[in-house]
């Protein structure tokens, strides 16, 4: 099932860690952020610690499953892209059978964790599975595949909120909209790094769809994220601490927009903006917690 190692190969468990992307925590944390936003807001600042633990582990399991599914679908495309050619399935460091086994284990872990949730949350988990499994195909058929990923990210809000309340509210939908727009923004930035390769291979991305207007599109996505987070803060009656962190996030997003304006930004800009959005997400989370008290 596992490929045979030569003396110069890395240990198989490290290769599996790379397959799960656990060596790159930013991508795991950025899914965890909206899930934690939702559980904190739905619980009015004091979520049960056991539920928080389930949500954290659930995001790790589902993001792992999503990464492996992506690499299974793209194992013949990734070798043609500079950023992805060393991924374990693309480089044939692991077999397809190993990838399938890993994704099944990840989904099994996610299923076990979903049993601790409310019935509505459980069925939302079920509804999210086809999106996670089929998202990688979107780049082959849909002009803005990052929107499909953003919708997948939105399930983190719906699942976590209903895990607390057992129901959807207007405030849930405002947070869902903010999460979808935020994800569309930072993932479009991420896609900008692969534009030349994607164009050559013939796959779609939002960075190709918006073309020279991509920085403006990202700026609009971040601006609308701020608007919906503002509506959310008003709906939840959050205090000054939240509004301070929202202002900090807005300043960060404006800076990101400005960094994307040059026709050819430094290649390191895209990854840096992606990582900084993780920090901004946790800044906002702190504001949500404190916003119920300050």
Steps between C-alpha positions, in 0.01 A plus 500: 500500500785736580777565254834337578755738646858547389761597761472862386121529522324666790314274745154404376327663797655835406379455142149435634526815713584692182204336324274629778673843478566489874846635424326821383275600792372825345264311270362297790457800730324712240215244488493480879452878532141533365397187689623662822336831407169317473525297820603808703226723359227237523593437865512876572866489593506193726496183287529162676866396496414143396314632197791728412728195509265307271487794258880536494554128438220498244659777296833315506334180379293663226783720373722191488236314300462795266875528439536131419191501273646799318832320450329181383303685233802713398776240520560530122464880494711591802829381342454772236475781759814630667335551841342153516737267314661369821172398665510131603247372246627723221859390554390136547654494848172340608266276303140575411394214726672668794329828419160330494571327831603829662193686376270224627662520844459880500132475406450228764647730766277785382197268515582392855531862612174596327313260728565743788306776319132585473287325235498809275877535530542133414298531180686815404819295535349244263406776254856633508657170390408523127637855488828386659529197270408677174659842557822408313294433186368857503820637348436283194142615437420819695661840428528599869587179690607703804130573554438127545777488759349805671164323524678199651660736754154640574387161627742547792281790616169321451616180671664673796214744560232232496717283725433761768142611428353215298359757256597757239447870570538821301830557681617162369439610144685832541801311633469244220501777240805663660684166503421422135618844387812489718590156365438612143737791566795319655471196272495722191826650629635147541397417142690800365827315561395223257356710217767420242491126571118489511476684168750264339328185632151627417336500845287779642557732794351824626838666444471418129129586487551854637823550305657844543213594734587230753638746762178703476290184532695394810457850644123481447482155661686626808288817515179296489644268765540806722142609428351162592718470809375845597140386457585193706650709780192723508263202498686338789533824697879470523693767689793727419762224512345336196483821301866573574603161363276544195674832433838326531386235251378766258835679515671166429274429202558846357875437529456167320311669218776755458767228491319331211474814285841479327468315170748236616529492880786310659402129497535485880214749537229243433605253768563781749151645450349153542685447831415847626131425452540221754628756752218742416248219547626432852508872578131513407436189711652675801279800429192278489583345836577834664212671322252331729675653802653828379 
